[in-house]
Amino acid sequence: MSRVSSILPDEAVFDDFKRQCLATDNWQNKYDSNGMQVWIEVRAVNKGNNVPKVHKMKCKMIIKDVSAATMFDVLHDSKYRKKWDLTMQESFDIARLSANADVGYYSWRCPIPLKNRDVVTLRSWQVTDDEYIMVNFSVKHPKYPPRSDLVRAVSIQTGYYIKATGPKSCTFTYLSQADPKGSLPKWVVNKASQVLAPKVMKSVHKAGQEYSNWKSQNSPDLKPWLHPEQNTLPMMDPAELSIQRADSLENVDESSKLDVNEGEDSS
């Protein structure tokens, strides 16, 4: 597909991501209620390395009142995201890499005393008649290095698999393995992700319910993620990017920005 750089996801990447979203073997169900399920990947214990790792987690939601196409639009529409993503601090697309791939920046607010996070990711997507797949992973961009006032998080692999089940219904699956970095213990990260995922999914669903009305009043025909000819972002050579590894970023003391006492919260 691309002779320029192998960093761009190919067909095998999308196929593997879909397989993971649909798989149940080696996945443990942690939550199942009201059309929402949360799973974590079960991995073989490596006795030679007792360092806890962040889990690969997925959350599946059955949506009965919003089309797969609309949910896909919601994920892409950066202007609309400002309306529903209350944790977002800053978000913008940086450049195009191909007709179905771009690189972007996103930062979000974390509860005190945690420092806010940011991430630079390469995002790529694939659309068929009844399926929508979006995957992203962290990259190093020469013009957007880690900032001193934020903790640079790492998306090892994150994405969405949306499958239409009818004209106004779909299954919506979010899969992620991400390291927020900082000094948070990995077990805390893993536990928090299982609790937060359903809340985030419900927010995205609500955003989907309200998107058509909003979009009808905000450039209704502008969808560059579906129509590349509408994209006005500058082109960038993918070879200028490299994969951001979690272990190449130092852990940052969470309390360095705030005057708080060290120690665990007893609550």
Sequence and secondary structure as in RCSB ss.txt:
>XXXX:A:sequence
MSRVSSILPDEAVFDDFKRQCLATDNWQNKYDSNGMQVWIEVRAVNKGNNVPKVHKMKCKMIIKDVSAATMFDVL
HDSKYRKKWDLTMQESFDIARLSANADVGYYSWRCPIPLKNRDVVTLRSWQVTDDEYIMVNFSVKHPKYPPRSDL
VRAVSIQTGYYIKATGPKSCTFTYLSQADPKGSLPKWVVNKASQVLAPKVMKSVHKAGQEYSNWKSQNSPDLKPW
LHPEQNTLPMMDPAELSIQRADSLENVDESSKLDVNEGEDSS
>XXXX:A:secstr
  SS TTS  HHHHHHHHHHHH  TTEEEEEEETTEEEEEE     TT        EEEEEEESSS HHHHHHHH
H HHHHHHH TTEEEEEEEEEEETTEEEEEEEE   TTS  EEEEEEEEEEE SSEEEEEEEEEE TT    TTS
EE EEEEEEEEEEEEETTEEEEEEEEEEE  TT  HHHHHHHHHHHHHHHHHHHHHHHHHHHHHHTTS TT  TT
T GGG  S B  GGG EE  GGGS    GGGSS    S    
